[in-house]
Amino acid sequence: KQWYQRRVHRESVIATLRMRIRALFLGFLLVLVCYRTRAETMGEENEKDIAELQTLLEKTVKVDSTSLFTKHNKLNDQAIETVTKTLEYMDNNIKELKTHLEERITDFNKNHMTNLKELERNTKQMVELMNKTIMTNLENLNTKSKEERHEIIWWQHHRAHLHEDILKTRITACAWDHGHYGKGPVDYDGKDGGYIPDSVSIRVFNKTDIKQEDLLNLETGIFKVPENGAGEYMFTFT
C-alpha cells in the first residue's frame, strides 16, 4: 500500500513538472515570436531585452529543469528501492511459505508413515490374537471331541463287554440226596447227599470265583442268586 502511494505521488510530481516545463517553453516560444515580429521595429532595445530574457530563462529554466530532473531521479531511485524491497519482501515470503509447506509436508508424511506403521502393528497384533484364539478354539474343540470320542468308544466297548459278559454268564448246579422222603424243606446234607460231580458251572459277568456253597446251600437247600446274576432260572426235581 505504501509503495502504491509513493508511486501515485511520484507520478503526480512528474506530471506537474512536465506541465511547468511545457508552460515555460510555450511562454518562451511566445516571447520569441513576439520579439521576432517586433524585431524590425524594436531594434537594439529589443535585442537587449532578448538578451536579458535569454539570461533570465537560462538562469530560471535551467535551475528549475535541473531541480526537476534531480527530484525525478530521486523519485526514480526511491521507486526502484521500493520495488526492490517489495521484491525482496515477496521473495522472503515465498521462501518462508516454501519452507513452511515443506515442513508441513514432511510432518504430514511422517505422521502418515507413523499411522501406517501403527496400523500395520495393530493389524499384526489382531491377526496374531485371532490366530491364537482360533488355535485355542481348535485345540479346545479337538480336546472336547477327543474326550467325547473316548467316551463313545468307552461306552461302546463297555456295552460290548457287557453283552459278552451277559452272553457268557451261566449258572448250573445239581445236588442229590436219598434221605428226603417228601416232607419239609429239600436239603442235600444227608449222608448220601452232595453235589453231583462235574455238574456245577458258575460264570457271572465273566466272574468265576463264586463258590458253589454260596450258590446252593446243601444244609438248607436254599438257592441264592449271585450278584449281577438276576434273570430267569429253571429248577427241576426228580
Stockholm file with secondary structure:
# STOCKHOLM 1.0

chainA/1-238         KQWYQRRVHRESVIATLRMRIRALFLGFLLVLVCYRTRAETMGEENEKDIAELQTLLEKTVKVDSTSLFTKHNKLNDQAIETVTKTLEYMDNNIKELKTHLEERITDFNKNHMTNLKELERNTKQMVELMNKTIMTNLENLNTKSKEERHEIIWWQHHRAHLHEDILKTRITACAWDHGHYGKGPVDYDGKDGGYIPDSVSIRVFNKTDIKQEDLLNLETGIFKVPENGAGEYMFTFT
#=GR chainA/1-238 SS CHHHHHHHHHHHHHHHHHHHHHHHHHHHHHHHHHHHHSHHHHTHHHHHHHHHHHHHHHHHHHHHHHHHHHHHHHHHHHHHHHHHHHHHHHHHHHHHHHHHHHHHHHHHHHHHHHHHHHHHHHHHHHHHHHHHHHHHHHHHHHHHHHHHHHHHHHHHHHHHHHHHHHHHCEEECCEECTTCCSSSCCCCCSTTCEECTTCCEEEBTTBCCCCHHHHBCTTTCCBCCCTTCCSCCCCCCC
#=GC SS_cons         CHHHHHHHHHHHHHHHHHHHHHHHHHHHHHHHHHHHHSHHHHTHHHHHHHHHHHHHHHHHHHHHHHHHHHHHHHHHHHHHHHHHHHHHHHHHHHHHHHHHHHHHHHHHHHHHHHHHHHHHHHHHHHHHHHHHHHHHHHHHHHHHHHHHHHHHHHHHHHHHHHHHHHHHCEEECCEECTTCCSSSCCCCCSTTCEECTTCCEEEBTTBCCCCHHHHBCTTTCCBCCCTTCCSCCCCCCC
//
